[in-house]
Amino acid sequence: MSEAVNGTVNETERLRRWRLVLGGGAAEGTGCTLTERDQRLDRAMGALYDSDRKGSLGASAPSVPRWLGDIRDYFPASVVQVMQRDAFERLDLKRMLTEPEMLEAVQPDVSLVSTLISMRGLLGGRTKETARLVVRKVVEALMKRLEEPLRQAVTGAIDRASINRRPRHAEIDWNRTIRANLRHYQAEYRTIIPETRLGHGRKSRGSLKDVILCIDQSGSMANSVVYSSIFGAVMASLPAVSTRLVVFDTEVVDLSDEMDDPVEVLFSVQLGGGTDINRAVGYCASRITRPEDTVLVLISDLYEGGVEAGLLAQAQRLVGAGVQVVALLALSDEGAPAYDRGLAARLAALGVPAFACTPDLFPDMMAAAIRKQDLNAWAAGAGIAAVPAAARDG
């Protein structure tokens, strides 16, 4: 294989790369002869992207599992995931995921999990068990990446939110108290005058904050459902937080009792179908007992199939009662999908910030919500464009 010389690409390597990009015959005008390995790589790309040869990945082709194995050998995982998604979309390979051998060959990722969840009604027997193993593998990898940041952010925010400024002697947090009173140091006496005393709130057997994740099950929100189930499981494990997980289409399903296992949550959702946000928010509102200590996260593209006026009226009542409400247009790495900009702007005018959020930023967002920070200001500081509020009528 040709190599770069002194950090630059030589002519042979440049021609090789153009030949692999352009596809076609053995040389295709480049005068470049491909090695045996490059020929295999070329066939793997051509099977997907060359329209003259795309039949080679047809639904009955026995070469599909081999092709999936080949691209894993030739490309890094991030590229493999892109090629898999392209294959599912361009060549209608979704139905082939009903074969265990196919599932065992693919590179697991969030998009694949979304596809499997949407197809779960077609899965049975060994295929369903294989699919569950694939989903669990992705969920465990995401938990490993996201659990500790969320745990630290939420716990820290609750600790700060529950500071007692009139503590009894046994409740004083001396480290915080000393830091808060350093300006009152008396050099003559070599001591600090603790004008401000900070302590822990009194121990409570119950949770200190209530969090409700209200998740749209429509097809465009599939990746958001995956991440939400993981975050819900993490928060459900925190004693200081009471977490409820609600999913909806035209019906509302409370999955709070299943949050200890995100895989079970995912296999319980029904992706696709209509959307009744008003009904879902109404259900969540009926479960709120401590408005001032509640955060309601609505995860939806806001295409309302229910009564929009009813949704806006409920949002206004919740905000007025002290609930911290936020509308996440997406909880995924892909950014905001298509969404109802008008409804998002009307919610923003009522005090419900609306923006998309990546999984890596979600812990900080939750911490800011628990501390009752201005979430529009938080979003701006995080480089996120929040939906501007619509002008009020009259």
Phi, psi and omega in degrees: 000138181292149182235159176289145180248122179053040176082359178245159181272124181283173187296320180297317180293323179296317179294322178300314182296318178297320180298319180290327178289317186280332183070200177097210185287189186301325180238324177052045175081354182270342184072015184259131176259125183277143174290171180299319179294319178295326177295321178294318178298319179297320179293322180296317178289320182296326180299331181264315191255349179267111185298333179291339185239007187293344176297342182291348175249030180296168188299332182262004185286125178288355184277351186300308178301323178294320179298317178298321176293322181296313184293333176290331178284326189267335189231155175291164186304321182297322179287321178302317181297321177295315181294322177297315179298318179298321180295317180298321184280317186279326190245009177053054181268003184304321183294339180285348177287356174279001178256125181304322181298324178293315180299322181291340184267337187282161177272114184295136173203177186298320180296322177295318177301315179300318179296316181295320180295319180292338182257008191299335178292341179268352185268143178204160175058228184297325180297318180296320178294320177296317179299319179297321178294320178297314180298317180297322179298317179292316181299317180295322178294320179291321177300317181299324182279324192253341188297307186295317176302320180290317180301314181293317183295314183291315180298316179297319180294320180292320177301315181290325182288339184253022178296133178263118182268000174227062186283152167288167184303318183288345183261358184293132172267100189292326179297312179294320182297317179296315180297323182288344185242018181300328180291348179260021179293132179253104184299323183299322182257357180053048180209169179251136174270110184280076179295325178249123178252132180241139180212177177277149173295159179296143182301136179232140177286337181267177179285158179265334180224148175249131179235131176239122173259115183248110196243126175288130180266007182298157188305323183291346183259013188303311180295326178296324178296319180298310181293322181297321180296325179289313179296323178298319179296320180295312182292329178295339180274356182266119182300331184281354183236131171261116188246137176236136180242118183236129176244153184207152161230252169272348175247163180241130180234126178265114183254021185301327182286349182253005189293343180292344179229098182301330180295318178296322177300313183296323179281359177261342183281159179236095184288142180097182179093188182281185184217126174230085184292321181303316180295318182294315179295324177298319178297313180300318180299325181290344181262000182272122179246342180229079186307316184294340182247024184242137173244122178249116180253109176267117182251103188197153173277001171067021171278095188278123174261355179262216184263106184296319180298322178294320178298315181295321179295320178294318179299318180296318179295318181296313179297319179296331180278353178104004177287135174274107183251135177223140178253111175268117180289340175194149171235080186201173180277350187272354182085190185286132173279189170298138180211165180282100184293325180296313180293321178300318180292324179291323175295318179300323180294337179269000180097019177251098180300143181229122178196165174270155184218137176277157178303324182291334180267347183303317179303316179294323178297316179296320179299317179296321179293319180296324179279000180061038175284164173289110185287335173294318177293320177300314181299316179298319179293333179270003180079023181256133179273110177278153179290127179290149182291142176284149177294137180284144178290144177073000000 
